[in-house]
Amino acid sequence: MRSLLIKEGLSMPVLSIVACEMLEDELVYALSKDPEIKRLFVIENRNSFRFVKKLKSEHLKPFVFSPEKLYPLISEINRKSFGNPMGKLSNFPLFKKTYDVIFNKKQQKLTVVVNLLRKDLHSDIDLLQSEVYLNAKEMSKISNGVLLFYGKCGFSSEKNASRIAKTWLSYLFSEG
């Protein structure tokens, strides 16, 4: 299966989602309604079993991997796709249209990676924020973008929102 995933993984953007277990029904709904998702990965943890079952009930076919196996797999898929010299040329507007026609890239599909964090983190706001930051930072290494799928749980006050923005922006510019 690994080699099949790598062969199929040519030049697909990766969106990682760090989500609250309390919002798993909403996330399942959102994922089930998105026609642009080509491949769906779920990070295996103690919260993922029920979530995967709900995804399957909506006719989605998630691949479930531990982070230790998934991160290298996604990195390898990305490395293979960026190793294509023609793919590099597609970053230039002049060559993009030609590249899209040659490689039939009119509608680029999306790879989504979901990490569902446990809901008992809500009992300690500092721990919740720390876990979200840690997971988002780790997932950003394999992603084109990270979506935090959370409600007000610890992120609602202006002080916390400001802290998140400052932390995230300083991370983005320092890792650059």
VMD Tcl script that builds the backbone (N, CA, C; Angstrom):
set m [mol new atoms 528]
animate dup $m
set s [atomselect $m all]
$s set {name element resname resid chain x y z} {
  {N N MET 1 A 0.831 -1.188 0.000}
  {CA C MET 1 A 0.000 0.000 0.000}
  {C C MET 1 A 0.875 1.250 0.000}
  {N N ARG 2 A 1.987 1.213 0.729}
  {CA C ARG 2 A 2.872 2.378 0.811}
  {C C ARG 2 A 3.349 2.812 -0.561}
  {N N SER 3 A 3.809 1.858 -1.398}
  {CA C SER 3 A 4.316 2.226 -2.717}
  {C C SER 3 A 3.192 2.756 -3.603}
  {N N LEU 4 A 1.984 2.224 -3.466}
  {CA C LEU 4 A 0.844 2.725 -4.223}
  {C C LEU 4 A 0.547 4.168 -3.839}
  {N N LEU 5 A 0.573 4.474 -2.543}
  {CA C LEU 5 A 0.310 5.837 -2.088}
  {C C LEU 5 A 1.362 6.803 -2.611}
  {N N ILE 6 A 2.604 6.377 -2.623}
  {CA C ILE 6 A 3.685 7.240 -3.099}
  {C C ILE 6 A 3.552 7.478 -4.604}
  {N N LYS 7 A 3.218 6.436 -5.379}
  {CA C LYS 7 A 3.061 6.599 -6.826}
  {C C LYS 7 A 1.910 7.530 -7.154}
  {N N GLU 8 A 0.829 7.448 -6.401}
  {CA C GLU 8 A -0.341 8.277 -6.667}
  {C C GLU 8 A -0.186 9.686 -6.132}
  {N N GLY 9 A 0.831 9.960 -5.331}
  {CA C GLY 9 A 0.903 11.210 -4.603}
  {C C GLY 9 A 1.511 12.376 -5.336}
  {N N LEU 10 A 1.502 12.364 -6.635}
  {CA C LEU 10 A 2.174 13.418 -7.370}
  {C C LEU 10 A 1.531 14.780 -7.167}
  {N N SER 11 A 2.320 15.707 -6.677}
  {CA C SER 11 A 2.001 17.121 -6.589}
  {C C SER 11 A 0.613 17.429 -6.038}
  {N N MET 12 A 0.307 16.913 -4.876}
  {CA C MET 12 A -0.967 17.175 -4.244}
  {C C MET 12 A -0.767 18.012 -2.992}
  {N N PRO 13 A -1.486 19.109 -2.855}
  {CA C PRO 13 A -1.340 19.895 -1.632}
  {C C PRO 13 A -1.843 19.108 -0.420}
  {N N VAL 14 A -1.206 19.370 0.721}
  {CA C VAL 14 A -1.554 18.669 1.960}
  {C C VAL 14 A -2.087 19.686 2.963}
  {N N LEU 15 A -3.291 19.419 3.462}
  {CA C LEU 15 A -3.887 20.207 4.531}
  {C C LEU 15 A -3.940 19.344 5.777}
  {N N SER 16 A -3.323 19.813 6.850}
  {CA C SER 16 A -3.395 19.104 8.128}
  {C C SER 16 A -4.429 19.780 9.012}
  {N N ILE 17 A -5.172 18.964 9.739}
  {CA C ILE 17 A -6.201 19.476 10.633}
  {C C ILE 17 A -5.930 18.963 12.038}
  {N N VAL 18 A -5.752 19.888 12.974}
  {CA C VAL 18 A -5.656 19.547 14.394}
  {C C VAL 18 A -7.044 19.851 14.938}
  {N N ALA 19 A -7.737 18.817 15.419}
  {CA C ALA 19 A -9.142 18.983 15.771}
  {C C ALA 19 A -9.442 18.531 17.192}
  {N N CYS 20 A -10.480 19.135 17.725}
  {CA C CYS 20 A -10.993 18.791 19.037}
  {C C CYS 20 A -11.947 17.606 18.895}
  {N N GLU 21 A -11.785 16.626 19.756}
  {CA C GLU 21 A -12.652 15.444 19.724}
  {C C GLU 21 A -14.128 15.825 19.884}
  {N N MET 22 A -14.397 16.923 20.599}
  {CA C MET 22 A -15.788 17.345 20.807}
  {C C MET 22 A -16.456 17.782 19.498}
  {N N LEU 23 A -15.655 18.117 18.498}
  {CA C LEU 23 A -16.198 18.573 17.218}
  {C C LEU 23 A -16.057 17.524 16.115}
  {N N GLU 24 A -15.914 16.258 16.496}
  {CA C GLU 24 A -15.688 15.240 15.478}
  {C C GLU 24 A -16.872 15.087 14.522}
  {N N ASP 25 A -18.103 15.232 14.997}
  {CA C ASP 25 A -19.261 15.121 14.104}
  {C C ASP 25 A -19.252 16.235 13.059}
  {N N GLU 26 A -18.926 17.447 13.494}
  {CA C GLU 26 A -18.850 18.574 12.561}
  {C C GLU 26 A -17.732 18.381 11.544}
  {N N LEU 27 A -16.617 17.838 12.006}
  {CA C LEU 27 A -15.494 17.594 11.097}
  {C C LEU 27 A -15.837 16.499 10.089}
  {N N VAL 28 A -16.481 15.452 10.534}
  {CA C VAL 28 A -16.909 14.388 9.620}
  {C C VAL 28 A -17.836 14.969 8.548}
  {N N TYR 29 A -18.767 15.806 8.976}
  {CA C TYR 29 A -19.694 16.433 8.025}
  {C C TYR 29 A -18.923 17.279 7.003}
  {N N ALA 30 A -18.030 18.123 7.486}
  {CA C ALA 30 A -17.259 18.994 6.590}
  {C C ALA 30 A -16.432 18.179 5.600}
  {N N LEU 31 A -15.767 17.145 6.076}
  {CA C LEU 31 A -14.941 16.313 5.199}
  {C C LEU 31 A -15.799 15.556 4.188}
  {N N SER 32 A -16.955 15.094 4.609}
  {CA C SER 32 A -17.817 14.318 3.710}
  {C C SER 32 A -18.420 15.181 2.594}
  {N N LYS 33 A -18.462 16.484 2.786}
  {CA C LYS 33 A -19.050 17.379 1.787}
  {C C LYS 33 A -18.015 18.005 0.858}
  {N N ASP 34 A -16.744 17.707 1.058}
  {CA C ASP 34 A -15.693 18.329 0.248}
  {C C ASP 34 A -15.296 17.413 -0.918}
  {N N PRO 35 A -15.658 17.774 -2.138}
  {CA C PRO 35 A -15.340 16.915 -3.289}
  {C C PRO 35 A -13.873 16.995 -3.721}
  {N N GLU 36 A -13.115 17.947 -3.185}
  {CA C GLU 36 A -11.723 18.121 -3.596}
  {C C GLU 36 A -10.754 17.197 -2.863}
  {N N ILE 37 A -11.224 16.476 -1.866}
  {CA C ILE 37 A -10.333 15.591 -1.099}
  {C C ILE 37 A -10.083 14.315 -1.890}
  {N N LYS 38 A -8.832 14.094 -2.204}
  {CA C LYS 38 A -8.419 12.885 -2.934}
  {C C LYS 38 A -8.051 11.771 -1.958}
  {N N ARG 39 A -7.340 12.156 -0.903}
  {CA C ARG 39 A -6.824 11.163 0.046}
  {C C ARG 39 A -6.987 11.722 1.452}
  {N N LEU 40 A -7.439 10.865 2.368}
  {CA C LEU 40 A -7.680 11.258 3.747}
  {C C LEU 40 A -6.893 10.343 4.677}
  {N N PHE 41 A -6.037 10.963 5.479}
  {CA C PHE 41 A -5.264 10.228 6.473}
  {C C PHE 41 A -5.733 10.638 7.861}
  {N N VAL 42 A -5.767 9.680 8.765}
  {CA C VAL 42 A -6.089 9.960 10.160}
  {C C VAL 42 A -4.934 9.441 11.002}
  {N N ILE 43 A -4.456 10.294 11.892}
  {CA C ILE 43 A -3.392 9.876 12.789}
  {C C ILE 43 A -3.997 8.987 13.867}
  {N N GLU 44 A -3.437 7.803 13.975}
  {CA C GLU 44 A -3.951 6.820 14.922}
  {C C GLU 44 A -3.602 7.208 16.350}
  {N N ASN 45 A -4.629 7.297 17.168}
  {CA C ASN 45 A -4.465 7.510 18.602}
  {C C ASN 45 A -5.709 6.972 19.301}
  {N N ARG 46 A -5.821 7.176 20.574}
  {CA C ARG 46 A -6.952 6.570 21.287}
  {C C ARG 46 A -8.297 7.205 20.927}
  {N N ASN 47 A -8.294 8.326 20.240}
  {CA C ASN 47 A -9.528 8.999 19.842}
  {C C ASN 47 A -9.949 8.658 18.416}
  {N N SER 48 A -9.068 8.047 17.662}
  {CA C SER 48 A -9.313 7.919 16.231}
  {C C SER 48 A -10.282 6.804 15.847}
  {N N PHE 49 A -10.460 5.779 16.670}
  {CA C PHE 49 A -11.287 4.633 16.274}
  {C C PHE 49 A -12.721 5.055 15.966}
  {N N ARG 50 A -13.355 5.762 16.886}
  {CA C ARG 50 A -14.745 6.191 16.684}
  {C C ARG 50 A -14.846 7.173 15.518}
  {N N PHE 51 A -13.868 8.058 15.413}
  {CA C PHE 51 A -13.834 9.037 14.338}
  {C C PHE 51 A -13.752 8.347 12.970}
  {N N VAL 52 A -12.877 7.372 12.839}
  {CA C VAL 52 A -12.728 6.625 11.585}
  {C C VAL 52 A -14.023 5.888 11.251}
  {N N LYS 53 A -14.662 5.337 12.253}
  {CA C LYS 53 A -15.939 4.639 12.050}
  {C C LYS 53 A -16.994 5.603 11.492}
  {N N LYS 54 A -17.032 6.821 12.018}
  {CA C LYS 54 A -17.977 7.830 11.530}
  {C C LYS 54 A -17.637 8.247 10.094}
  {N N LEU 55 A -16.337 8.384 9.799}
  {CA C LEU 55 A -15.928 8.722 8.432}
  {C C LEU 55 A -16.385 7.640 7.449}
  {N N LYS 56 A -16.189 6.397 7.834}
  {CA C LYS 56 A -16.586 5.283 6.967}
  {C C LYS 56 A -18.106 5.236 6.782}
  {N N SER 57 A -18.857 5.620 7.815}
  {CA C SER 57 A -20.315 5.632 7.688}
  {C C SER 57 A -20.782 6.693 6.682}
  {N N GLU 58 A -19.917 7.674 6.405}
  {CA C GLU 58 A -20.202 8.708 5.391}
  {C C GLU 58 A -19.533 8.369 4.054}
  {N N HIS 59 A -19.123 7.111 3.890}
  {CA C HIS 59 A -18.533 6.594 2.654}
  {C C HIS 59 A -17.168 7.202 2.339}
  {N N LEU 60 A -16.459 7.633 3.367}
  {CA C LEU 60 A -15.079 8.081 3.197}
  {C C LEU 60 A -14.170 6.897 3.502}
  {N N LYS 61 A -12.996 6.898 2.910}
  {CA C LYS 61 A -12.064 5.778 3.079}
  {C C LYS 61 A -10.739 6.285 3.620}
  {N N PRO 62 A -10.686 6.541 4.920}
  {CA C PRO 62 A -9.440 7.082 5.485}
  {C C PRO 62 A -8.361 6.007 5.630}
  {N N PHE 63 A -7.116 6.452 5.455}
  {CA C PHE 63 A -5.962 5.628 5.777}
  {C C PHE 63 A -5.569 5.999 7.202}
  {N N VAL 64 A -5.326 5.009 8.034}
  {CA C VAL 64 A -4.996 5.273 9.435}
  {C C VAL 64 A -3.563 4.813 9.695}
  {N N PHE 65 A -2.739 5.750 10.170}
  {CA C PHE 65 A -1.338 5.473 10.459}
  {C C PHE 65 A -0.952 6.127 11.775}
  {N N SER 66 A 0.035 5.547 12.420}
  {CA C SER 66 A 0.628 6.222 13.580}
  {C C SER 66 A 1.443 7.400 13.045}
  {N N PRO 67 A 1.664 8.427 13.879}
  {CA C PRO 67 A 2.465 9.567 13.391}
  {C C PRO 67 A 3.865 9.149 12.955}
  {N N GLU 68 A 4.417 8.157 13.626}
  {CA C GLU 68 A 5.775 7.698 13.295}
  {C C GLU 68 A 5.850 7.149 11.877}
  {N N LYS 69 A 4.753 6.582 11.383}
  {CA C LYS 69 A 4.737 6.038 10.022}
  {C C LYS 69 A 4.177 7.045 9.017}
  {N N LEU 70 A 3.217 7.848 9.446}
  {CA C LEU 70 A 2.557 8.762 8.524}
  {C C LEU 70 A 3.447 9.919 8.098}
  {N N TYR 71 A 4.129 10.556 9.026}
  {CA C TYR 71 A 4.941 11.726 8.674}
  {C C TYR 71 A 6.008 11.390 7.636}
  {N N PRO 72 A 6.746 10.290 7.791}
  {CA C PRO 72 A 7.715 9.948 6.734}
  {C C PRO 72 A 7.044 9.623 5.392}
  {N N LEU 73 A 5.863 8.992 5.441}
  {CA C LEU 73 A 5.151 8.661 4.209}
  {C C LEU 73 A 4.743 9.920 3.458}
  {N N ILE 74 A 4.140 10.882 4.150}
  {CA C ILE 74 A 3.729 12.142 3.515}
  {C C ILE 74 A 4.959 12.897 3.018}
  {N N SER 75 A 6.015 12.909 3.813}
  {CA C SER 75 A 7.251 13.578 3.387}
  {C C SER 75 A 7.800 12.954 2.115}
  {N N GLU 76 A 7.742 11.634 2.022}
  {CA C GLU 76 A 8.234 10.940 0.835}
  {C C GLU 76 A 7.365 11.251 -0.380}
  {N N ILE 77 A 6.048 11.286 -0.178}
  {CA C ILE 77 A 5.141 11.647 -1.267}
  {C C ILE 77 A 5.478 13.041 -1.767}
  {N N ASN 78 A 5.656 13.985 -0.842}
  {CA C ASN 78 A 5.986 15.361 -1.220}
  {C C ASN 78 A 7.347 15.435 -1.906}
  {N N ARG 79 A 8.325 14.711 -1.390}
  {CA C ARG 79 A 9.662 14.734 -1.975}
  {C C ARG 79 A 9.624 14.198 -3.409}
  {N N LYS 80 A 8.887 13.122 -3.626}
  {CA C LYS 80 A 8.787 12.546 -4.968}
  {C C LYS 80 A 8.135 13.536 -5.926}
  {N N SER 81 A 7.090 14.221 -5.456}
  {CA C SER 81 A 6.386 15.139 -6.348}
  {C C SER 81 A 7.225 16.379 -6.630}
  {N N PHE 82 A 7.985 16.849 -5.659}
  {CA C PHE 82 A 8.795 18.039 -5.889}
  {C C PHE 82 A 10.094 17.702 -6.602}
  {N N GLY 83 A 10.408 16.417 -6.735}
  {CA C GLY 83 A 11.599 16.002 -7.457}
  {C C GLY 83 A 11.423 16.101 -8.963}
  {N N ASN 84 A 10.190 16.278 -9.410}
  {CA C ASN 84 A 9.886 16.388 -10.821}
  {C C ASN 84 A 10.300 17.783 -11.314}
  {N N PRO 85 A 11.292 17.883 -12.223}
  {CA C PRO 85 A 11.757 19.191 -12.669}
  {C C PRO 85 A 10.655 19.997 -13.357}
  {N N MET 86 A 9.751 19.342 -14.061}
  {CA C MET 86 A 8.637 20.043 -14.688}
  {C C MET 86 A 7.725 20.642 -13.632}
  {N N GLY 87 A 7.569 19.927 -12.520}
  {CA C GLY 87 A 6.743 20.432 -11.430}
  {C C GLY 87 A 7.293 21.725 -10.864}
  {N N LYS 88 A 8.619 21.840 -10.807}
  {CA C LYS 88 A 9.242 23.073 -10.318}
  {C C LYS 88 A 8.970 24.236 -11.253}
  {N N LEU 89 A 8.965 23.959 -12.551}
  {CA C LEU 89 A 8.681 25.016 -13.517}
  {C C LEU 89 A 7.258 25.530 -13.388}
  {N N SER 90 A 6.355 24.670 -12.896}
  {CA C SER 90 A 4.952 25.084 -12.793}
  {C C SER 90 A 4.746 26.174 -11.756}
  {N N ASN 91 A 5.768 26.477 -10.956}
  {CA C ASN 91 A 5.668 27.575 -9.995}
  {C C ASN 91 A 5.738 28.939 -10.683}
  {N N PHE 92 A 6.205 28.963 -11.919}
  {CA C PHE 92 A 6.294 30.203 -12.666}
  {C C PHE 92 A 5.035 30.374 -13.516}
  {N N PRO 93 A 4.396 31.543 -13.427}
  {CA C PRO 93 A 3.136 31.745 -14.147}
  {C C PRO 93 A 3.216 31.429 -15.639}
  {N N LEU 94 A 4.355 31.734 -16.250}
  {CA C LEU 94 A 4.519 31.501 -17.672}
  {C C LEU 94 A 4.380 30.013 -18.020}
  {N N PHE 95 A 4.906 29.145 -17.166}
  {CA C PHE 95 A 4.909 27.712 -17.446}
  {C C PHE 95 A 3.716 26.977 -16.825}
  {N N LYS 96 A 3.022 27.611 -15.887}
  {CA C LYS 96 A 1.961 26.935 -15.144}
  {C C LYS 96 A 0.867 26.391 -16.050}
  {N N LYS 97 A 0.385 27.208 -16.983}
  {CA C LYS 97 A -0.715 26.781 -17.847}
  {C C LYS 97 A -0.291 25.591 -18.711}
  {N N THR 98 A 0.909 25.656 -19.270}
  {CA C THR 98 A 1.422 24.553 -20.084}
  {C C THR 98 A 1.561 23.287 -19.257}
  {N N TYR 99 A 2.123 23.429 -18.062}
  {CA C TYR 99 A 2.302 22.286 -17.168}
  {C C TYR 99 A 0.948 21.668 -16.828}
  {N N ASP 100 A -0.036 22.517 -16.521}
  {CA C ASP 100 A -1.361 22.030 -16.160}
  {C C ASP 100 A -2.001 21.247 -17.304}
  {N N VAL 101 A -1.817 21.731 -18.532}
  {CA C VAL 101 A -2.385 21.038 -19.684}
  {C C VAL 101 A -1.671 19.703 -19.907}
  {N N ILE 102 A -0.349 19.727 -19.874}
  {CA C ILE 102 A 0.431 18.510 -20.121}
  {C C ILE 102 A 0.123 17.439 -19.078}
  {N N PHE 103 A 0.085 17.843 -17.822}
  {CA C PHE 103 A -0.091 16.869 -16.752}
  {C C PHE 103 A -1.528 16.813 -16.231}
  {N N ASN 104 A -2.467 17.403 -16.994}
  {CA C ASN 104 A -3.881 17.360 -16.658}
  {C C ASN 104 A -4.139 17.772 -15.215}
  {N N LYS 105 A -3.639 18.941 -14.846}
  {CA C LYS 105 A -3.733 19.418 -13.468}
  {C C LYS 105 A -4.817 20.484 -13.310}
  {N N LYS 106 A -5.826 20.439 -14.137}
  {CA C LYS 106 A -6.847 21.482 -14.067}
  {C C LYS 106 A -7.498 21.537 -12.701}
  {N N GLN 107 A -7.801 20.383 -12.142}
  {CA C GLN 107 A -8.398 20.352 -10.808}
  {C C GLN 107 A -7.482 19.550 -9.898}
  {N N GLN 108 A -6.720 20.270 -9.105}
  {CA C GLN 108 A -5.789 19.634 -8.208}
  {C C GLN 108 A -6.542 19.174 -6.963}
  {N N LYS 109 A -6.397 17.917 -6.638}
  {CA C LYS 109 A -7.082 17.355 -5.479}
  {C C LYS 109 A -6.243 17.584 -4.237}
  {N N LEU 110 A -6.828 17.318 -3.096}
  {CA C LEU 110 A -6.238 17.643 -1.812}
  {C C LEU 110 A -6.005 16.383 -0.977}
  {N N THR 111 A -4.875 16.346 -0.295}
  {CA C THR 111 A -4.626 15.326 0.710}
  {C C THR 111 A -4.877 15.980 2.063}
  {N N VAL 112 A -5.660 15.310 2.896}
  {CA C VAL 112 A -5.990 15.835 4.219}
  {C C VAL 112 A -5.466 14.868 5.273}
  {N N VAL 113 A -4.818 15.428 6.294}
  {CA C VAL 113 A -4.316 14.657 7.433}
  {C C VAL 113 A -5.009 15.190 8.685}
  {N N VAL 114 A -5.700 14.315 9.410}
  {CA C VAL 114 A -6.446 14.736 10.601}
  {C C VAL 114 A -5.802 14.152 11.847}
  {N N ASN 115 A -5.593 15.018 12.831}
  {CA C ASN 115 A -5.130 14.600 14.148}
  {C C ASN 115 A -6.190 15.053 15.151}
  {N N LEU 116 A -6.924 14.089 15.683}
  {CA C LEU 116 A -7.998 14.375 16.626}
  {C C LEU 116 A -7.441 14.285 18.044}
  {N N LEU 117 A -7.437 15.430 18.733}
  {CA C LEU 117 A -6.903 15.466 20.099}
  {C C LEU 117 A -8.004 15.157 21.106}
  {N N ARG 118 A -7.624 14.611 22.218}
  {CA C ARG 118 A -8.588 14.168 23.235}
  {C C ARG 118 A -9.295 15.346 23.891}
  {N N LYS 119 A -10.556 15.113 24.250}
  {CA C LYS 119 A -11.349 16.215 24.811}
  {C C LYS 119 A -11.038 16.500 26.267}
  {N N ASP 120 A -10.375 15.613 26.971}
  {CA C ASP 120 A -10.054 15.897 28.378}
  {C C ASP 120 A -8.967 16.965 28.527}
  {N N LEU 121 A -8.392 17.405 27.429}
  {CA C LEU 121 A -7.430 18.506 27.478}
  {C C LEU 121 A -8.104 19.805 27.919}
  {N N HIS 122 A -9.415 19.881 27.779}
  {CA C HIS 122 A -10.154 21.094 28.129}
  {C C HIS 122 A -10.116 21.405 29.620}
  {N N SER 123 A -9.775 20.424 30.422}
  {CA C SER 123 A -9.734 20.670 31.870}
  {C C SER 123 A -8.544 21.546 32.263}
  {N N ASP 124 A -7.556 21.671 31.391}
  {CA C ASP 124 A -6.385 22.501 31.654}
  {C C ASP 124 A -6.079 23.303 30.385}
  {N N ILE 125 A -6.474 24.572 30.379}
  {CA C ILE 125 A -6.352 25.414 29.195}
  {C C ILE 125 A -4.903 25.531 28.715}
  {N N ASP 126 A -3.966 25.653 29.649}
  {CA C ASP 126 A -2.557 25.762 29.250}
  {C C ASP 126 A -2.082 24.478 28.560}
  {N N LEU 127 A -2.497 23.322 29.100}
  {CA C LEU 127 A -2.139 22.040 28.483}
  {C C LEU 127 A -2.783 21.921 27.103}
  {N N LEU 128 A -4.038 22.326 26.984}
  {CA C LEU 128 A -4.743 22.294 25.704}
  {C C LEU 128 A -3.981 23.109 24.656}
  {N N GLN 129 A -3.660 24.339 24.997}
  {CA C GLN 129 A -2.952 25.201 24.053}
  {C C GLN 129 A -1.582 24.639 23.704}
  {N N SER 130 A -0.900 24.112 24.698}
  {CA C SER 130 A 0.417 23.530 24.463}
  {C C SER 130 A 0.330 22.345 23.492}
  {N N GLU 131 A -0.643 21.471 23.696}
  {CA C GLU 131 A -0.809 20.301 22.823}
  {C C GLU 131 A -1.183 20.720 21.399}
  {N N VAL 132 A -2.059 21.709 21.287}
  {CA C VAL 132 A -2.448 22.183 19.958}
  {C C VAL 132 A -1.236 22.777 19.243}
  {N N TYR 133 A -0.460 23.634 19.928}
  {CA C TYR 133 A 0.747 24.225 19.329}
  {C C TYR 133 A 1.720 23.136 18.892}
  {N N LEU 134 A 1.975 22.193 19.796}
  {CA C LEU 134 A 2.930 21.123 19.508}
  {C C LEU 134 A 2.509 20.313 18.284}
  {N N ASN 135 A 1.236 19.920 18.242}
  {CA C ASN 135 A 0.743 19.120 17.121}
  {C C ASN 135 A 0.710 19.920 15.830}
  {N N ALA 136 A 0.294 21.176 15.902}
  {CA C ALA 136 A 0.262 22.011 14.700}
  {C C ALA 136 A 1.675 22.222 14.153}
  {N N LYS 137 A 2.620 22.443 15.037}
  {CA C LYS 137 A 4.007 22.652 14.604}
  {C C LYS 137 A 4.549 21.394 13.926}
  {N N GLU 138 A 4.288 20.233 14.522}
  {CA C GLU 138 A 4.757 18.966 13.954}
  {C C GLU 138 A 4.107 18.702 12.593}
  {N N MET 139 A 2.805 18.941 12.513}
  {CA C MET 139 A 2.087 18.670 11.267}
  {C C MET 139 A 2.447 19.670 10.169}
  {N N SER 140 A 2.864 20.872 10.554}
  {CA C SER 140 A 3.223 21.867 9.547}
  {C C SER 140 A 4.446 21.446 8.739}
  {N N LYS 141 A 5.232 20.528 9.270}
  {CA C LYS 141 A 6.422 20.051 8.561}
  {C C LYS 141 A 6.063 19.241 7.314}
  {N N ILE 142 A 4.847 18.687 7.288}
  {CA C ILE 142 A 4.432 17.855 6.153}
  {C C ILE 142 A 3.300 18.487 5.359}
  {N N SER 143 A 2.929 19.714 5.690}
  {CA C SER 143 A 1.706 20.300 5.145}
  {C C SER 143 A 1.943 21.620 4.431}
  {N N ASN 144 A 0.998 21.929 3.553}
  {CA C ASN 144 A 0.966 23.250 2.945}
  {C C ASN 144 A 0.191 24.222 3.820}
  {N N GLY 145 A -0.613 23.688 4.736}
  {CA C GLY 145 A -1.384 24.507 5.652}
  {C C GLY 145 A -1.910 23.675 6.802}
  {N N VAL 146 A -2.172 24.341 7.930}
  {CA C VAL 146 A -2.708 23.669 9.112}
  {C C VAL 146 A -3.984 24.388 9.528}
  {N N LEU 147 A -5.048 23.619 9.704}
  {CA C LEU 147 A -6.324 24.154 10.159}
  {C C LEU 147 A -6.539 23.711 11.596}
  {N N LEU 148 A -6.791 24.671 12.491}
  {CA C LEU 148 A -7.120 24.350 13.878}
  {C C LEU 148 A -8.638 24.274 13.963}
  {N N PHE 149 A -9.167 23.093 14.187}
  {CA C PHE 149 A -10.611 22.860 14.200}
  {C C PHE 149 A -11.068 22.810 15.653}
  {N N TYR 150 A -11.208 23.993 16.226}
  {CA C TYR 150 A -11.557 24.145 17.637}
  {C C TYR 150 A -12.641 25.175 17.783}
  {N N GLY 151 A -13.369 25.074 18.885}
  {CA C GLY 151 A -14.365 26.079 19.230}
  {C C GLY 151 A -13.745 27.069 20.195}
  {N N LYS 152 A -14.496 27.464 21.177}
  {CA C LYS 152 A -14.029 28.465 22.133}
  {C C LYS 152 A -13.136 27.869 23.223}
  {N N CYS 153 A -13.047 26.601 23.294}
  {CA C CYS 153 A -12.332 25.900 24.354}
  {C C CYS 153 A -10.899 26.387 24.559}
  {N N GLY 154 A -10.764 27.457 25.330}
  {CA C GLY 154 A -9.437 27.946 25.657}
  {C C GLY 154 A -8.862 28.936 24.677}
  {N N PHE 155 A -9.533 29.147 23.548}
  {CA C PHE 155 A -9.008 30.047 22.538}
  {C C PHE 155 A -9.928 31.251 22.333}
  {N N SER 156 A -10.870 31.468 23.245}
  {CA C SER 156 A -11.896 32.466 22.990}
  {C C SER 156 A -11.510 33.885 23.373}
  {N N SER 157 A -10.736 34.073 24.410}
  {CA C SER 157 A -10.457 35.444 24.832}
  {C C SER 157 A -9.511 36.134 23.861}
  {N N GLU 158 A -9.601 37.456 23.830}
  {CA C GLU 158 A -8.711 38.223 22.961}
  {C C GLU 158 A -7.254 38.006 23.340}
  {N N LYS 159 A -7.012 37.884 24.642}
  {CA C LYS 159 A -5.645 37.655 25.122}
  {C C LYS 159 A -5.089 36.357 24.539}
  {N N ASN 160 A -5.886 35.286 24.595}
  {CA C ASN 160 A -5.432 34.001 24.065}
  {C C ASN 160 A -5.310 34.030 22.544}
  {N N ALA 161 A -6.255 34.682 21.872}
  {CA C ALA 161 A -6.187 34.776 20.413}
  {C C ALA 161 A -4.931 35.528 19.991}
  {N N SER 162 A -4.624 36.599 20.712}
  {CA C SER 162 A -3.424 37.372 20.422}
  {C C SER 162 A -2.170 36.530 20.654}
  {N N ARG 163 A -2.182 35.775 21.740}
  {CA C ARG 163 A -1.046 34.903 22.065}
  {C C ARG 163 A -0.832 33.852 20.979}
  {N N ILE 164 A -1.923 33.267 20.508}
  {CA C ILE 164 A -1.835 32.264 19.449}
  {C C ILE 164 A -1.248 32.889 18.186}
  {N N ALA 165 A -1.776 34.040 17.802}
  {CA C ALA 165 A -1.299 34.705 16.590}
  {C C ALA 165 A 0.183 35.040 16.695}
  {N N LYS 166 A 0.600 35.604 17.828}
  {CA C LYS 166 A 2.016 35.957 17.997}
  {C C LYS 166 A 2.905 34.726 17.963}
  {N N THR 167 A 2.477 33.675 18.656}
  {CA C THR 167 A 3.266 32.442 18.696}
  {C C THR 167 A 3.378 31.849 17.300}
  {N N TRP 168 A 2.256 31.771 16.594}
  {CA C TRP 168 A 2.247 31.147 15.278}
  {C C TRP 168 A 3.041 31.967 14.276}
  {N N LEU 169 A 2.871 33.280 14.296}
  {CA C LEU 169 A 3.615 34.119 13.366}
  {C C LEU 169 A 5.110 34.069 13.639}
  {N N SER 170 A 5.495 34.071 14.906}
  {CA C SER 170 A 6.929 33.989 15.200}
  {C C SER 170 A 7.485 32.643 14.755}
  {N N TYR 171 A 6.689 31.594 14.862}
  {CA C TYR 171 A 7.128 30.279 14.378}
  {C C TYR 171 A 7.292 30.299 12.855}
  {N N LEU 172 A 6.301 30.843 12.161}
  {CA C LEU 172 A 6.365 30.866 10.704}
  {C C LEU 172 A 7.581 31.598 10.184}
  {N N PHE 173 A 7.883 32.753 10.794}
  {CA C PHE 173 A 9.000 33.548 10.309}
  {C C PHE 173 A 10.346 33.010 10.775}
  {N N SER 174 A 10.388 32.322 11.894}
  {CA C SER 174 A 11.671 31.782 12.367}
  {C C SER 174 A 12.035 30.510 11.621}
  {N N GLU 175 A 11.030 29.726 11.185}
  {CA C GLU 175 A 11.302 28.480 10.482}
  {C C GLU 175 A 11.525 28.697 8.986}
  {N N GLY 176 A 10.906 29.772 8.471}
  {CA C GLY 176 A 10.888 30.201 7.115}
  {C C GLY 176 A 11.603 29.502 6.114}
}
mol reanalyze $m
mol bondsrecalc $m
mol representation Tube
mol addrep $m
